[in-house]
Amino acid sequence: LCPRPMPTITFSKTGDTFEVPSGTVLLDYAQANETPQAFGCTVGSCGTCCVVVEAGAENLNPSDDEEMETVEMCTSEANARLGCKMVISGDVTLRPADV
């Protein structure tokens, strides 16, 4: 059997792509590696890490009410999520939200 390829995170604004193990929290990966994603408080209340999921939303954990409250304070864009709350299980493409 061929091993499953690792999920990729693509940042469409820069074109940077990173392979990550399935189940990776974007915050943890970004803090350990050089990625173009900014973070602030790291607990889902500041909105610094607000991104728009351009592709692969089905490959993320579901958002909760607390995350969506913060997102709604930051942007009205559809498919916005907080990077610090995202768990990657498959390929995703992200861009910064217009805040």
MARBA-3410 file (N, C-alpha, C, O; in Angstrom, 1 decimal):
99
0.8,-1.2,0.0,0.0,0.0,0.0,0.9,1.3,0.0,1.9,1.3,0.7 ~ 0.5,2.2,-0.7,1.2,3.5,-0.8,0.8,4.3,0.5,-0.4,4.3,0.8 ~ 1.7,5.0,1.1,1.3,5.9,2.2,0.5,7.0,1.7,0.7,7.5,0.6 ~ -0.4,7.4,2.6,-1.3,8.6,2.2,-0.4,9.8,2.3,0.4,10.0,3.2 ~ -0.6,10.7,1.3,0.2,12.0,1.3,-0.3,12.8,2.5,-1.4,12.8,2.9
0.6,13.6,3.0,0.3,14.5,4.1,-0.6,15.6,3.6,-0.4,16.1,2.5 ~ -1.5,16.1,4.4,-2.3,17.3,4.0,-1.3,18.5,3.8,-0.3,18.6,4.4 ~ -1.8,19.4,2.9,-1.1,20.6,2.7,-1.9,21.8,3.1,-3.1,21.9,3.0 ~ -1.2,22.8,3.6,-1.7,24.2,3.8,-1.1,25.1,2.8,0.1,25.2,2.7 ~ -2.0,25.7,2.0,-1.5,26.7,1.0,-2.0,28.1,1.4,-3.2,28.3,1.6
-1.1,29.0,1.4,-1.4,30.4,1.7,-1.4,31.1,0.3,-0.4,31.4,-0.3 ~ -2.7,31.4,-0.2,-2.8,31.8,-1.6,-2.2,33.2,-1.8,-1.7,33.5,-2.9 ~ -2.1,34.0,-0.8,-1.5,35.4,-1.0,0.0,35.3,-1.4,0.5,36.1,-2.2 ~ 0.7,34.3,-0.7,2.1,34.2,-0.9,2.5,33.0,-1.8,3.6,33.0,-2.4 ~ 1.6,32.1,-2.0,1.9,30.9,-2.7,2.6,29.8,-1.9,3.0,28.8,-2.4
2.9,30.1,-0.6,3.6,29.2,0.2,2.7,28.0,0.5,1.5,28.1,0.8 ~ 3.3,26.8,0.4,2.6,25.5,0.7,3.5,24.7,1.7,4.7,24.6,1.6 ~ 2.8,24.1,2.7,3.4,23.4,3.7,2.7,22.0,3.9,1.5,22.0,3.9 ~ 3.5,20.9,4.0,2.9,19.6,4.3,2.9,19.5,5.8,3.9,19.8,6.5 ~ 1.8,19.0,6.3,1.6,18.9,7.8,1.0,17.5,8.1,0.2,17.0,7.3
1.3,16.9,9.2,0.6,15.7,9.6,-0.9,16.0,9.8,-1.3,17.0,10.3 ~ -1.7,15.0,9.5,-3.1,15.1,9.8,-3.4,15.3,11.3,-2.7,14.7,12.1 ~ -4.3,16.2,11.6,-4.5,16.5,13.0,-3.7,17.7,13.6,-3.8,18.0,14.8 ~ -3.0,18.3,12.7,-2.1,19.5,13.1,-3.0,20.7,13.4,-3.9,21.0,12.6 ~ -2.7,21.4,14.5,-3.4,22.7,14.8,-2.5,23.7,14.0,-1.3,23.8,14.2
-3.2,24.5,13.2,-2.4,25.5,12.4,-1.5,26.4,13.3,-0.4,26.7,13.0 ~ -2.0,26.8,14.5,-1.2,27.7,15.4,0.0,27.0,15.8,1.1,27.6,15.7 ~ 0.0,25.7,16.2,1.2,25.0,16.6,2.2,24.9,15.5,3.4,25.1,15.7 ~ 1.7,24.6,14.3,2.6,24.4,13.1,3.2,25.8,12.8,4.5,25.8,12.6 ~ 2.5,26.8,12.8,3.0,28.1,12.4,4.0,28.6,13.4,5.0,29.3,13.0
3.8,28.4,14.7,4.7,28.8,15.7,6.0,28.0,15.6,7.1,28.6,16.0 ~ 6.0,26.8,15.2,7.2,26.0,15.1,8.0,26.1,13.8,9.1,25.7,13.6 ~ 7.3,26.7,12.8,7.9,26.9,11.4,7.6,28.3,10.9,6.8,29.0,11.4 ~ 8.4,28.7,9.9,8.2,30.0,9.3,7.1,29.9,8.3,7.2,29.4,7.2 ~ 5.9,30.4,8.7,4.8,30.5,7.8,4.3,32.0,7.7,4.7,32.8,8.6
3.6,32.4,6.7,3.1,33.8,6.6,1.9,34.1,7.5,1.4,35.2,7.4 ~ 1.5,33.2,8.4,0.3,33.5,9.2,0.7,34.2,10.5,1.6,33.7,11.2 ~ 0.0,35.3,10.8,0.2,36.0,12.0,-0.7,35.5,13.1,-1.8,35.1,12.8 ~ -0.2,35.6,14.3,-1.1,35.2,15.5,-0.9,36.3,16.6,0.2,37.0,16.6 ~ -1.9,36.5,17.4,-1.8,37.4,18.5,-2.0,36.7,19.8,-1.0,36.2,20.4
-3.2,36.7,20.3,-3.4,36.1,21.7,-3.3,34.6,21.7,-3.0,34.1,22.8 ~ -3.5,33.9,20.6,-3.4,32.5,20.5,-4.6,31.7,21.2,-4.5,30.5,21.3 ~ -5.6,32.4,21.7,-6.7,31.7,22.3,-8.1,32.0,21.7,-9.1,31.7,22.3 ~ -8.1,32.6,20.6,-9.3,32.8,19.9,-10.1,34.1,20.3,-11.3,34.1,20.0 ~ -9.5,35.1,20.9,-10.3,36.2,21.2,-9.8,37.5,20.6,-10.6,38.5,20.6
-8.7,37.6,19.9,-8.2,38.8,19.3,-8.5,39.0,17.8,-8.7,40.1,17.4 ~ -8.6,37.9,17.1,-8.9,37.9,15.7,-7.7,38.2,14.8,-7.9,38.2,13.6 ~ -6.5,38.3,15.3,-5.3,38.5,14.5,-5.1,37.5,13.4,-4.7,37.8,12.3 ~ -5.5,36.2,13.7,-5.3,35.1,12.8,-6.5,34.8,12.0,-6.6,33.7,11.4 ~ -7.4,35.7,11.8,-8.6,35.5,11.0,-8.2,35.3,9.5,-7.5,36.1,8.9
-8.6,34.1,9.0,-8.3,33.8,7.6,-9.6,33.4,6.9,-10.6,33.1,7.5 ~ -9.6,33.4,5.6,-10.7,32.9,4.8,-10.3,31.6,4.2,-9.2,31.5,3.6 ~ -11.1,30.6,4.3,-10.8,29.3,3.8,-11.3,29.3,2.4,-12.5,29.2,2.1 ~ -10.4,29.3,1.4,-10.7,29.4,0.0,-11.1,28.0,-0.6,-11.9,27.9,-1.5 ~ -10.5,27.0,0.0,-10.7,25.6,-0.4,-10.4,24.7,0.8,-9.5,24.9,1.5
-11.1,23.6,0.9,-10.8,22.6,1.8,-11.5,22.7,3.2,-11.0,22.2,4.2 ~ -12.5,23.5,3.3,-13.2,23.7,4.6,-13.7,22.4,5.2,-13.7,22.3,6.4 ~ -14.0,21.4,4.3,-14.4,20.1,4.8,-13.2,19.4,5.5,-13.5,18.4,6.2 ~ -12.0,19.9,5.4,-10.8,19.3,5.9,-10.4,19.9,7.3,-9.3,19.7,7.7 ~ -11.3,20.7,7.8,-11.1,21.4,9.1,-12.1,20.9,10.2,-13.2,20.4,9.8
-11.7,21.0,11.4,-12.6,20.8,12.5,-13.7,21.8,12.4,-13.5,22.9,11.9 ~ -14.9,21.4,12.9,-16.0,22.4,13.0,-15.7,23.6,13.9,-15.0,23.4,14.9 ~ -16.2,24.8,13.5,-16.0,25.9,14.4,-17.0,25.9,15.5,-18.1,25.3,15.4 ~ -16.7,26.5,16.7,-17.7,26.5,17.8,-18.2,28.0,17.9,-17.7,28.9,17.2 ~ -19.2,28.2,18.8,-19.8,29.5,18.9,-18.8,30.5,19.3,-18.9,31.7,18.9
-17.9,30.2,20.2,-16.9,31.2,20.7,-16.0,31.7,19.5,-15.8,32.9,19.4 ~ -15.6,30.7,18.7,-14.8,31.1,17.5,-15.6,32.0,16.6,-15.1,33.0,16.1 ~ -16.8,31.7,16.3,-17.6,32.4,15.4,-17.9,33.8,15.9,-18.1,34.7,15.1 ~ -18.1,34.0,17.2,-18.3,35.3,17.8,-17.1,36.2,17.5,-17.3,37.4,17.1 ~ -15.9,35.7,17.7,-14.7,36.5,17.4,-14.6,36.8,15.9,-14.3,37.9,15.5
-14.9,35.8,15.0,-14.8,36.0,13.6,-15.8,37.1,13.2,-15.4,38.0,12.4 ~ -17.0,37.1,13.7,-18.0,38.0,13.3,-17.6,39.4,13.8,-18.0,40.4,13.1 ~ -16.8,39.6,14.8,-16.3,40.9,15.2,-15.2,41.4,14.3,-14.9,42.6,14.2 ~ -14.6,40.5,13.6,-13.4,40.8,12.8,-13.7,41.0,11.3,-13.1,41.9,10.7 ~ -14.6,40.3,10.8,-14.9,40.3,9.3,-16.3,39.8,9.0,-16.9,39.1,9.8
-16.8,40.2,7.9,-18.1,39.7,7.4,-17.9,38.8,6.3,-18.9,38.3,5.7 ~ -16.7,38.4,6.0,-16.4,37.5,4.8,-16.9,36.1,5.1,-16.8,35.6,6.2 ~ -17.4,35.5,4.1,-17.9,34.1,4.2,-16.6,33.2,4.4,-15.6,33.5,3.9 ~ -16.8,32.1,5.0,-15.8,31.0,5.2,-14.6,31.5,6.0,-13.5,31.0,5.9 ~ -14.8,32.5,6.9,-13.7,33.0,7.7,-13.6,32.1,9.0,-14.6,31.6,9.5
-12.4,31.9,9.4,-12.1,31.1,10.5,-10.9,31.7,11.3,-10.2,32.6,10.7 ~ -10.7,31.3,12.5,-9.5,31.7,13.3,-8.4,30.6,13.1,-8.7,29.4,13.4 ~ -7.3,31.0,12.7,-6.2,30.1,12.5,-5.8,29.3,13.8,-5.3,28.2,13.7 ~ -5.9,30.0,14.9,-5.5,29.4,16.2,-6.5,28.3,16.6,-6.2,27.5,17.5 ~ -7.6,28.2,16.0,-8.6,27.2,16.3,-8.8,26.1,15.3,-9.6,25.1,15.4
-8.0,26.2,14.2,-8.2,25.2,13.1,-7.3,24.0,13.2,-6.1,24.1,13.5 ~ -7.9,22.8,13.1,-7.2,21.5,13.1,-7.3,21.0,11.6,-8.4,20.8,11.1 ~ -6.1,20.7,11.0,-6.0,20.4,9.6,-6.1,18.8,9.5,-5.3,18.1,10.1 ~ -7.0,18.4,8.7,-7.1,16.9,8.4,-7.0,16.6,6.9,-7.0,15.4,6.5 ~ -6.8,17.6,6.1,-6.7,17.5,4.7,-6.2,18.8,4.1,-6.0,19.7,4.8
-6.1,18.8,2.7,-5.6,20.0,2.1,-6.5,21.2,2.3,-7.8,21.1,2.2 ~ -5.9,22.4,2.6,-6.7,23.6,2.7,-5.9,24.7,2.0,-4.7,24.7,1.9 ~ -6.7,25.7,1.5,-6.1,26.9,1.0,-6.7,28.1,1.7,-7.9,28.2,1.9 ~ -5.8,29.0,2.2,-6.2,30.1,3.1,-5.6,31.4,2.6,-4.6,31.4,1.8 ~ -6.3,32.5,2.9,-5.8,33.8,2.7,-6.3,34.7,3.9,-7.2,34.4,4.6
-5.5,35.8,4.1,-5.9,36.7,5.2,-7.3,37.2,5.0,-7.7,37.5,3.8 ~ -8.1,37.3,6.0,-9.4,37.9,5.9,-9.3,39.5,5.8,-8.3,40.0,6.3 ~ -10.2,40.1,5.1,-10.3,41.6,5.1,-10.9,42.0,6.4,-12.1,41.8,6.6 ~ -10.1,42.6,7.3,-10.6,43.0,8.6,-10.7,44.5,8.7,-11.1,45.0,9.7
END
